[in-house]
Amino acid sequence: MTAPGPTQGHSLPSVGDRRGLTATGAVAIALLLGLLGGAVDVVTGSGLREVFAVSFVAGCLLAALLVHREDLVATVVMPPLVYVVLALLGGAVERTMGSGSFLTQQALELANALVLGAPVLAAGTLAALVVAVVRWSAGRR
């Protein structure tokens, strides 16, 4: 029995090829842009604000524009999931020494981000949906 070499064993999922991004790559783009915008907002003030909003929507839009056609559905499902991850990360970085457990504080931060950030989440999802529908329709012709 030999040890796994470079071509054996587990490999990382592909993020893209000459045709564009895979679903994994689309998620990576949306997460990366959202993280960058969130980092700017957390460093310069309190909470996720305008820079995060623009970055998140741009990430969702870019992911839908660059993803493989067969992965378009993933770009429409992805924004709420990516948003939850980014809101939890933003809350964890910014959390104060308030009362309650870490889990309670994270749940409250997530609820706050979902309520106050609903327009941003809707805009990111809608942008991805519009691009996905246009690309899907254009590909059917």
C-alpha positions in Angstrom: 0.0 0.0 0.0 1.4 3.4 -1.0 0.8 6.8 0.6 -1.4 9.1 -1.4 0.6 11.2 -3.8 -0.2 14.5 -5.5 -2.7 12.8 -7.8 -4.2 10.4 -5.3 -6.3 10.9 -2.2 -8.6 13.9 -1.6 -8.5 17.0 -3.7 -10.0 20.4 -3.2 -13.1 21.3 -5.1 -12.5 23.2 -8.3 -13.5 26.8 -8.2 -13.4 27.4 -11.9 -12.2 26.5 -15.4 -12.1 28.1 -18.8 -15.9 28.2 -18.9 -16.2 30.2 -15.7 -16.8 29.5 -12.0 -18.2 26.4 -10.5 -20.8 26.7 -7.8 -18.0 26.5 -5.2 -16.2 29.3 -7.0 -19.4 31.4 -7.0 -19.7 30.9 -3.2 -16.1 31.8 -2.8 -16.5 35.1 -4.8 -19.6 36.1 -2.8 -17.9 35.3 0.5 -14.7 37.0 -0.4 -16.3 40.3 -1.5 -18.7 40.2 1.5 -15.9 39.6 3.9 -13.9 42.5 2.4 -16.9 44.9 2.7 -17.7 43.6 6.2 -14.1 44.0 7.3 -14.1 47.6 6.2 -17.4 48.3 8.0 -16.4 46.6 11.2 -13.0 48.3 11.3 -14.5 51.8 10.6 -17.6 51.7 12.8 -20.2 49.5 14.3 -22.0 46.8 12.4 -22.3 45.9 8.8 -23.2 49.0 6.9 -23.0 50.5 3.4 -19.6 49.1 2.2 -20.8 45.6 3.2 -24.1 46.1 1.5 -22.5 47.1 -1.8 -19.8 44.4 -1.6 -22.4 41.7 -0.8 -24.7 42.6 -3.7 -21.7 42.9 -6.0 -20.5 39.5 -4.9 -23.9 37.9 -5.6 -24.1 39.6 -9.0 -20.6 38.7 -10.0 -21.1 35.1 -9.0 -24.2 34.8 -11.1 -22.5 36.4 -14.0 -19.4 34.2 -14.0 -20.8 30.8 -12.9 -21.2 27.8 -15.2 -24.7 27.9 -16.7 -25.6 24.5 -15.1 -24.8 26.0 -11.7 -27.1 29.1 -12.0 -29.6 27.7 -9.4 -26.8 27.6 -6.8 -26.3 31.4 -7.3 -29.9 32.0 -6.4 -29.9 29.8 -3.3 -26.5 31.0 -2.2 -27.1 34.7 -1.1 -29.1 33.9 2.1 -26.6 31.3 3.2 -23.6 33.5 2.5 -25.3 36.4 4.3 -25.9 34.3 7.4 -22.2 33.2 7.5 -21.1 36.8 7.0 -23.5 38.1 9.7 -22.2 35.5 12.2 -18.6 36.4 11.4 -19.3 40.1 11.7 -21.0 39.5 15.0 -18.2 37.3 16.3 -15.6 39.9 15.5 -17.5 42.8 16.9 -19.2 41.1 19.9 -18.9 42.9 23.1 -18.7 41.5 26.6 -22.5 41.6 27.0 -24.5 39.3 29.1 -25.4 35.8 28.1 -23.4 33.0 26.5 -21.5 33.2 23.2 -24.3 31.2 21.5 -27.0 33.6 22.8 -25.0 36.7 21.7 -24.5 35.1 18.2 -28.2 34.3 17.9 -29.1 37.9 18.9 -26.6 39.3 16.5 -27.9 37.1 13.7 -31.5 38.0 14.3 -30.5 41.7 14.4 -28.6 41.3 11.1 -31.4 39.5 9.4 -34.0 42.1 10.5 -31.9 45.2 9.7 -30.2 43.7 6.7 -33.3 42.3 5.0 -33.1 44.8 2.2 -29.5 44.0 1.5 -30.2 40.3 1.6 -33.2 40.8 -0.8 -31.1 42.9 -3.1 -28.4 40.3 -3.4 -30.8 37.5 -3.9 -32.8 39.5 -6.5 -29.7 40.5 -8.4 -28.6 36.9 -8.6 -32.1 35.8 -9.6 -32.3 38.4 -12.4 -28.9 37.5 -13.8 -29.6 33.8 -13.6 -33.0 34.1 -15.4 -31.5 36.2 -18.1 -28.6 33.8 -18.6 -30.8 30.8 -18.5 -33.2 32.3 -21.0 -30.4 33.3 -23.4 -29.0 29.8 -23.2 -32.3 28.2 -24.2 -32.3 30.0 -27.6 
